[in-house]
Amino acid sequence: MEETKKRTFTCGLDAAIAVMGGKWKGLILFALGDGALRFGELRRAVPGISERVLILQLREMETTGLVHREVFHQVPPKVEYSLTAFGHSLNSAMAPLGEWGERNIARIEDIAWDRVR
């Protein structure tokens, strides 16, 4: 008898959110969208992220196949991060969401500001 694999996710959006997990991964994907960056360049491109969190997020993204880490064996050592084809495809899928956010940013900021008050 053939075993049926149970689905982990209820829908495609659920699966995509699981891969994205949190605020930083989207910003890292966006920063790497134009090409490979070294760690320091990437940290400057994602304002507000700590070194520790960036390291953890990059490791997770490497594990899920979104990011490629290339080590250049030279002195001083050099490491570059770039998007994989899988990462580029997610970045492309997120572009309309980013455009929606830009169109509605004032409203979203008002909502966030109302919560603080």
Disulfide bonds with the S-S distance in Angstrom:
none
